[in-house]
């Protein structure tokens, strides 16, 4: 194979300078002006994300991240995260945006006591049975039995739906 050498040439500084007859302002604005034309429009179009296409080929609107989350398994999903916080497997800050102010104070006090924390190596607790009740619209009360080794615990909590954001938030929690 023949090697090709890459050559660079430099032009003398006098060749790069603007002609003496051209004003300096015109040269500066010409260099700073954005290039336009069909090539630029093609580049801009290539940067735009393509619309999501369904398997059938038709364009569909992107879904909301929580669109797949239904309220059917909300109690069990929230109970698991809450039990992980109470057992020390998950930091309490991960539930901060899902709690009311009073609920966070209760959770912080309870997590500090560590009712589900076992001495030694942390063991992942298992949710045995989740009971839920809706005493009013926008309110969900949940009781869950937690198996942690040979010990069993009960955790009860109340979720309330926020009026403006429609997000479920922890309002009260108790563990024994």
C-alpha positions in Angstrom: 0.0 0.0 0.0 1.3 3.4 -0.8 1.3 5.9 2.0 -0.1 9.3 1.2 1.3 12.2 3.1 -1.1 14.7 4.4 0.1 18.2 3.4 -0.9 21.4 5.0 -0.2 24.6 3.4 -0.2 28.0 5.0 -1.0 31.1 3.3 1.1 34.2 4.0 -0.6 36.6 6.5 -0.9 39.2 3.8 -3.2 36.9 1.7 -5.5 36.3 4.7 -5.9 40.0 5.6 -8.8 41.9 4.2 -8.1 44.2 1.3 -7.2 47.7 2.3 -10.1 49.1 0.5 -12.8 47.1 2.4 -14.0 48.6 5.7 -13.2 46.6 8.9 -16.9 46.5 10.0 -18.1 44.9 6.8 -15.4 42.1 7.1 -16.4 41.4 10.7 -20.1 41.2 10.0 -19.6 39.0 7.0 -17.7 36.5 9.1 -20.2 36.5 12.0 -23.3 36.2 9.8 -24.9 32.8 9.9 -24.9 30.8 6.7 -28.2 30.1 5.1 -29.4 28.0 2.3 -30.7 24.5 1.5 -27.7 22.8 3.1 -28.3 24.5 6.4 -32.1 23.7 6.3 -31.3 20.1 5.7 -28.9 20.0 8.7 -31.6 21.7 10.9 -34.2 19.2 9.8 -31.8 16.3 10.5 -31.4 17.5 14.1 -35.1 17.4 14.8 -36.3 14.2 16.4 -38.5 12.1 14.3 -42.1 11.6 15.6 -42.7 8.3 17.4 -44.1 5.7 15.1 -46.4 2.9 16.2 -45.7 -0.6 14.7 -48.4 0.2 12.2 -46.4 3.1 10.9 -48.7 5.9 11.9 -47.4 8.7 14.1 -48.6 8.7 17.7 -48.2 11.3 20.5 -45.5 10.5 23.1 -47.1 9.1 26.3 -46.7 10.7 29.7 -44.2 8.8 31.9 -46.9 7.9 34.5 -49.5 6.9 31.9 -48.7 3.2 32.4 -49.0 3.5 36.2 -52.6 2.7 37.2 -54.0 3.0 40.7 -54.6 -0.7 40.9 -51.1 -1.6 42.2 -50.3 1.8 43.7 -50.7 0.5 47.3 -48.3 -2.4 46.8 -45.7 -0.3 44.9 -45.7 2.4 47.5 -45.7 -0.1 50.3 -42.6 -1.7 48.9 -40.7 1.6 48.7 -41.9 2.6 52.2 -40.8 -0.7 53.7 -37.4 -0.3 52.0 -37.0 3.1 53.6 -38.0 1.8 57.0 -35.6 -1.1 56.8 -32.7 1.1 55.7 -32.3 -0.2 52.2 -33.5 3.0 50.5 -32.7 6.6 51.6 -35.6 8.6 52.9 -34.9 11.4 50.5 -36.2 9.3 47.6 -39.8 9.5 49.0 -39.6 13.2 49.9 -41.5 14.4 46.8 -44.2 11.8 47.5 -45.0 12.9 51.0 -46.8 15.8 52.7 -44.8 17.9 55.2 -46.5 16.1 58.1 -46.0 12.7 56.5 -42.3 13.4 55.9 -41.8 14.4 59.6 -43.5 11.1 60.7 -41.5 9.1 58.2 -38.2 10.7 59.2 -38.9 10.0 62.9 -40.0 6.4 62.2 -37.0 5.7 59.9 -34.7 7.0 62.6 -36.1 4.5 65.1 -35.6 1.7 62.5 -38.5 -0.5 63.3 -37.7 -2.9 60.4 -34.0 -2.6 60.6 -32.2 -5.8 61.8 -28.8 -5.8 63.4 -26.0 -7.0 61.2 -26.4 -7.4 57.5 -29.5 -5.8 56.1 -32.0 -8.4 54.8 -34.5 -7.4 52.1 -38.0 -7.6 53.7 -40.8 -9.3 51.9 -44.4 -7.9 51.6 -46.8 -10.7 52.6 -50.2 -9.2 52.2 -51.4 -5.7 51.3 -54.8 -4.5 52.4 -56.2 -1.3 51.1 -59.3 0.8 51.8 -60.6 4.0 50.2 -62.6 5.7 53.0 -63.1 8.9 50.9 -62.5 10.1 47.4 -58.8 10.9 46.9 -57.8 8.9 50.1 -56.2 5.5 50.3 -55.5 3.7 53.6 -53.1 0.8 53.4 -52.0 -1.9 55.9 -49.2 -4.3 54.9 -47.7 -7.3 56.7 -43.9 -7.4 56.3 -41.9 -10.6 56.7 -38.3 -10.0 57.7 -36.6 -13.3 58.5 -38.5 -14.9 61.3 -40.1 -11.7 62.4 -43.3 -10.2 61.1 -44.2 -6.5 61.3 -47.2 -4.4 60.3 -47.0 -1.1 58.5 -50.0 1.2 58.0 -50.0 4.4 56.0 -52.4 6.9 54.4 -52.1 8.2 50.9 -53.9 11.4 49.8 -54.2 12.7 46.3 -52.9 16.3 45.9 -55.7 18.6 44.7 -53.6 20.5 42.1 -51.1 17.9 40.8 -53.3 14.8 41.3 -50.2 13.0 42.7 -50.6 10.5 45.6 -48.7 11.7 48.7 -47.9 10.0 52.0 -49.9 11.8 54.8 -49.4 9.4 57.7 -47.4 6.3 58.6 -47.1 3.9 61.5 -45.1 0.7 62.0 -45.0 -2.0 64.7 
